[in-house]
Amino acid sequence: MAVANLGYLHFSEQTSGSWNSFGTDILGLMSVARSEHAEHTFLKMDEAPFRLLISAGDTDKLLAAGWEMASEQDYRAQLETLAAAGVEVTLGSDEAAALRCVTEFVTFADPAGNTLEMYFGRTLPDECAADFCSPLDIKKFVTDDMGLGHVVLPAVEQEETHRFYIDVLGFGDSDDLRLPAPAEGAPEMRVIFMHATNPRHHSVALFNAPNPVGIVHMMLEVTSIDEVGACLDRVTNAGYPLLSSLGRHCNDNMLSFYVFGPGGIAVEYGYDGLQFDNWDEFTPTVSTEGDFWGHAYQMPAE
């Protein structure tokens, strides 16, 4: 019993349509219109009904990360584990489950205060059943049983939060990245990467600093370097600010760049990430270098 994959991310937006435009015109995702939920934006990237859910809000931020359990049995067992650990969970209403296209879900928080949702049984309403068709002719994103991609969450309470993901949610360690402090007197930067039960190198990571939008970044993976380059051209031509230049990570081998999307939410767009067929034979790594090359970070001015 452990989390299967990152099923969806739920964001709020201040500017109506900002994610719909960015998602379709820049990322190449497919917008799905649902008549009963017309006030929300649904962005599709594979056979799932959607992977990004956007709702109107007073701020631009991550509202929740939705984690998929492989079966109802796993879901029920995970609920028992959460209860034994003293974690307060809230059962989602039937209406909220229908919005998320899931059979049942619960909401709870990790020790760092990040809102998580756990569900089983992805449903497929007729309006979401059409095959994925990218408006930019992207043939495929790397998803399948590996889910949306990965998410990096802020966790000032990093040690406690790390233990929660390992001991309670059943994730496994992939890499512990430690980098020099960004400024004198500041702590070292540390990112702990963890995998779910699918082959992706990591589905979640924890960064030891707060973030006003509730997410450090999310990652979407395509199947060729040309798709990465074409997206980088679209970003440049549309004037979206870059968080980092093109580069290749050491720990998961991902070739990618980072862009600030609506509200300053960062998206990594990458290719060639590592996958592992047998986690029992994997030894977690400890890294002191983030990249083989590139990924020059360009933090926005305050």
C-alpha positions as CSV (number, residue, x, y, z in Angstrom):
1,M,0.0,0.0,0.0
2,A,1.5,3.3,-1.1
3,V,0.6,6.3,-3.4
4,A,0.5,5.3,-7.0
5,N,1.1,8.7,-8.7
6,L,0.4,12.4,-8.8
7,G,-3.1,12.4,-10.4
8,Y,-3.9,16.1,-10.6
9,L,-3.1,19.6,-9.3
10,H,-5.7,22.1,-8.3
11,F,-4.9,25.8,-8.6
12,S,-6.7,29.1,-8.1
13,E,-6.4,32.1,-10.4
14,Q,-7.1,35.7,-10.1
15,T,-7.4,36.5,-13.8
16,S,-10.1,34.4,-15.5
17,G,-8.7,32.4,-18.4
18,S,-5.1,32.9,-17.6
19,W,-4.4,29.2,-17.1
20,N,-6.5,28.2,-20.1
21,S,-4.4,30.5,-22.3
22,F,-1.1,29.5,-20.8
23,G,-2.0,25.8,-20.7
24,T,-3.2,25.5,-24.3
25,D,-1.1,28.1,-26.2
26,I,2.2,27.5,-24.3
27,L,2.2,24.1,-22.7
28,G,0.1,22.4,-25.4
29,L,-2.6,21.0,-23.1
30,M,-6.1,20.4,-24.2
31,S,-8.9,22.4,-22.6
32,V,-12.0,20.5,-21.7
33,A,-15.4,22.2,-21.3
34,R,-17.8,20.8,-18.7
35,S,-21.2,22.3,-18.8
36,E,-22.0,21.6,-15.1
37,H,-18.7,23.1,-14.0
38,A,-18.3,25.9,-16.5
39,E,-16.8,28.2,-13.9
40,H,-13.7,26.0,-13.7
41,T,-10.9,25.3,-16.2
42,F,-9.9,21.7,-16.9
43,L,-6.7,20.9,-18.8
44,K,-6.1,17.5,-20.2
45,M,-2.8,15.8,-21.2
46,D,-3.6,12.1,-21.6
47,E,-6.4,9.7,-21.2
48,A,-7.3,11.0,-17.7
49,P,-10.3,13.4,-17.6
50,F,-7.9,16.2,-16.7
51,R,-4.6,16.8,-14.9
52,L,-4.9,20.5,-14.0
53,L,-8.0,21.9,-12.4
54,I,-8.3,25.7,-12.1
55,S,-10.8,27.6,-10.0
56,A,-11.4,31.3,-9.5
57,G,-9.8,32.8,-6.4
58,D,-8.5,35.9,-4.7
59,T,-4.9,34.7,-5.2
60,D,-2.9,32.6,-7.6
61,K,-1.8,29.5,-5.7
62,L,-1.8,25.8,-5.4
63,L,-4.9,24.7,-3.6
64,A,-4.2,20.9,-3.5
65,A,-2.1,18.1,-4.9
66,G,-4.3,15.1,-5.8
67,W,-2.6,11.7,-5.1
68,E,-4.0,8.5,-6.7
69,M,-4.2,5.2,-5.0
70,A,-4.1,2.2,-7.3
71,S,-7.2,0.6,-5.9
72,E,-10.0,1.0,-3.4
73,Q,-8.3,-1.5,-1.1
74,D,-5.1,0.6,-1.1
75,Y,-7.2,3.7,-0.5
76,R,-9.0,2.2,2.5
77,A,-5.7,0.9,3.9
78,Q,-4.2,4.3,3.6
79,L,-7.1,5.9,5.4
80,E,-6.4,3.5,8.3
81,T,-2.7,4.4,8.3
82,L,-3.6,8.1,8.4
83,A,-6.0,7.6,11.3
84,A,-3.3,5.6,13.2
85,A,-0.9,8.4,12.7
86,G,-3.4,10.9,14.1
87,V,-3.9,12.8,10.8
88,E,-7.2,14.6,10.5
89,V,-8.9,13.9,7.2
90,T,-12.0,15.4,5.7
91,L,-14.1,13.3,3.3
92,G,-15.0,15.1,0.1
93,S,-18.6,15.6,-0.8
94,D,-20.2,13.8,-3.7
95,E,-20.3,17.1,-5.6
96,A,-16.6,17.8,-4.9
97,A,-15.7,14.2,-6.1
98,A,-17.7,14.8,-9.3
99,L,-15.8,18.0,-9.9
100,R,-12.5,16.0,-9.6
101,C,-13.8,13.0,-11.6
102,V,-13.0,10.6,-8.8
103,T,-15.1,8.0,-7.0
104,E,-14.1,9.2,-3.5
105,F,-11.4,11.4,-2.0
106,V,-10.2,12.9,1.3
107,T,-8.4,16.1,2.1
108,F,-5.6,16.5,4.7
109,A,-2.5,18.5,5.4
110,D,1.1,17.4,5.6
111,P,3.3,18.7,8.5
112,A,4.4,21.7,6.5
113,G,0.8,22.7,5.9
114,N,0.5,21.7,2.2
115,T,-3.0,20.6,1.3
116,L,-3.1,17.0,-0.1
117,E,-6.0,15.1,-1.5
118,M,-6.0,11.3,-1.9
119,Y,-8.5,9.4,-4.1
120,F,-9.3,6.2,-5.9
121,G,-11.3,5.4,-9.0
122,R,-10.8,8.1,-11.6
123,T,-14.1,8.6,-13.5
124,L,-14.6,9.7,-17.1
125,P,-17.6,11.9,-17.8
126,D,-18.7,12.0,-21.4
127,E,-17.4,15.6,-21.8
128,C,-13.9,14.4,-20.7
129,A,-13.9,11.2,-22.7
130,A,-12.4,12.5,-26.0
131,D,-8.9,11.3,-26.8
132,F,-6.2,13.8,-25.9
133,C,-5.6,16.2,-28.8
134,S,-3.1,18.9,-28.3
135,P,-3.8,22.3,-29.9
136,L,-0.1,22.4,-30.6
137,D,0.1,18.9,-32.1
138,I,2.0,17.4,-29.2
139,K,1.5,13.7,-29.7
140,K,2.1,12.6,-26.1
141,F,3.1,13.6,-22.6
142,V,5.0,11.1,-20.4
143,T,2.2,10.1,-18.0
144,D,0.4,6.7,-18.1
145,D,0.8,4.9,-14.8
146,M,3.3,7.6,-13.7
147,G,0.7,10.3,-13.4
148,L,0.9,14.0,-14.3
149,G,4.6,14.5,-13.6
150,H,6.1,15.7,-10.3
151,V,5.5,18.5,-7.8
152,V,8.0,20.3,-5.5
153,L,6.4,21.6,-2.3
154,P,7.6,24.1,0.2
155,A,8.5,22.5,3.6
156,V,10.2,24.6,6.2
157,E,9.5,21.7,8.6
158,Q,11.4,19.5,6.3
159,E,12.5,16.6,8.5
160,E,9.1,16.1,10.0
161,T,7.4,16.4,6.6
162,H,9.9,14.0,5.0
163,R,9.2,11.4,7.6
164,F,5.4,11.8,7.0
165,Y,5.8,11.1,3.3
166,I,7.9,8.1,4.0
167,D,6.3,6.6,7.1
168,V,2.7,7.5,6.5
169,L,2.2,7.9,2.8
170,G,4.6,5.2,1.7
171,F,6.9,7.2,-0.6
172,G,10.5,6.1,-1.1
173,D,13.6,8.2,-1.1
174,S,15.2,9.0,-4.4
175,D,17.8,11.8,-3.8
176,D,18.8,14.2,-1.1
177,L,20.2,17.4,-2.8
178,R,22.1,19.9,-0.7
179,L,23.4,23.1,-2.2
180,P,25.3,26.1,-0.7
181,A,23.3,28.8,1.1
182,P,22.0,31.5,-1.4
183,A,23.2,34.3,0.8
184,E,25.4,34.8,3.9
185,G,23.6,33.8,7.0
186,A,20.9,31.8,5.2
187,P,20.6,28.0,5.6
188,E,21.8,25.7,2.9
189,M,19.3,24.8,0.2
190,R,18.0,21.3,0.6
191,V,15.6,19.4,-1.7
192,I,14.5,15.8,-0.7
193,F,13.2,13.9,-3.7
194,M,10.8,10.9,-3.3
195,H,9.2,8.4,-5.6
196,A,5.8,6.8,-5.6
197,T,5.2,3.2,-6.7
198,N,5.6,4.1,-10.4
199,P,8.9,4.2,-12.4
200,R,9.3,8.0,-12.4
201,H,12.5,9.1,-10.5
202,H,10.4,11.3,-8.2
203,S,6.8,12.3,-8.0
204,V,7.2,14.7,-5.1
205,A,10.1,16.8,-3.6
206,L,10.3,19.0,-0.5
207,F,12.2,22.3,-0.5
208,N,13.3,23.8,2.8
209,A,11.9,27.3,2.3
210,P,8.4,28.9,2.1
211,N,6.7,29.9,-1.1
212,P,3.9,32.4,-1.4
213,V,2.1,30.5,-4.1
214,G,2.2,27.2,-2.2
215,I,4.3,25.4,-4.8
216,V,8.0,25.5,-5.8
217,H,7.2,24.1,-9.3
218,M,5.5,21.3,-11.2
219,M,7.0,19.3,-14.0
220,L,5.4,18.2,-17.3
221,E,7.4,15.8,-19.4
222,V,7.3,15.4,-23.2
223,T,8.8,12.8,-25.4
224,S,11.5,14.7,-27.4
225,I,14.0,17.5,-27.0
226,D,12.4,19.2,-30.0
227,E,9.2,19.5,-28.0
228,V,11.1,21.2,-25.2
229,G,12.8,23.6,-27.6
230,A,9.5,24.4,-29.4
231,C,7.9,25.2,-26.0
232,L,10.9,27.4,-25.1
233,D,10.4,29.3,-28.3
234,R,6.7,29.8,-27.5
235,V,7.6,31.1,-24.0
236,T,10.1,33.5,-25.4
237,N,7.8,34.8,-28.1
238,A,4.9,35.3,-25.7
239,G,7.1,37.1,-23.2
240,Y,6.6,34.8,-20.2
241,P,9.5,35.2,-17.8
242,L,11.9,32.3,-17.3
243,L,12.9,30.9,-13.9
244,S,15.8,29.1,-15.5
245,S,17.5,28.5,-18.8
246,L,17.7,25.1,-20.5
247,G,19.8,22.5,-18.6
248,R,20.1,18.9,-17.5
249,H,19.7,17.8,-13.9
250,C,22.1,15.3,-12.3
251,N,19.8,13.3,-10.2
252,D,16.9,12.5,-12.6
253,N,18.7,13.3,-15.9
254,M,15.8,15.6,-16.9
255,L,16.6,18.0,-19.7
256,S,14.4,21.0,-19.1
257,F,13.8,24.7,-18.6
258,Y,11.5,26.5,-16.1
259,V,9.0,29.2,-16.8
260,F,6.8,31.4,-14.6
261,G,3.2,30.8,-15.5
262,P,0.1,32.6,-14.3
263,G,0.5,34.3,-10.9
264,G,4.2,33.4,-10.8
265,I,3.6,29.6,-10.5
266,A,6.7,27.8,-12.0
267,V,6.5,25.0,-14.5
268,E,9.3,22.8,-15.5
269,Y,9.0,21.5,-19.1
270,G,11.3,18.6,-19.7
271,Y,12.4,15.4,-21.5
272,D,14.4,12.3,-20.8
273,G,13.8,11.8,-17.1
274,L,15.0,8.6,-15.4
275,Q,12.7,5.7,-14.8
276,F,13.3,2.6,-12.6
277,D,11.5,-0.7,-13.0
278,N,12.5,-2.1,-9.7
279,W,12.8,0.2,-6.7
280,D,13.9,-2.7,-4.5
281,E,17.2,-2.6,-6.3
282,F,17.6,1.2,-6.1
283,T,19.9,3.0,-3.7
284,P,18.9,6.6,-2.8
285,T,21.5,9.1,-3.7
286,V,22.9,12.2,-2.0
287,S,23.8,15.0,-4.3
288,T,25.8,18.2,-4.0
289,E,25.4,19.4,-7.6
290,G,22.0,20.1,-9.1
291,D,23.0,20.1,-12.8
292,F,25.4,18.6,-15.3
293,W,25.0,21.9,-17.3
294,G,22.7,24.9,-17.7
295,H,19.7,25.7,-15.5
296,A,20.9,29.2,-14.8
297,Y,18.3,30.5,-12.4
298,Q,16.9,34.0,-12.8
299,M,14.8,34.9,-9.8
300,P,12.4,37.8,-10.4
301,A,13.0,41.2,-8.8
302,E,11.0,41.9,-5.7
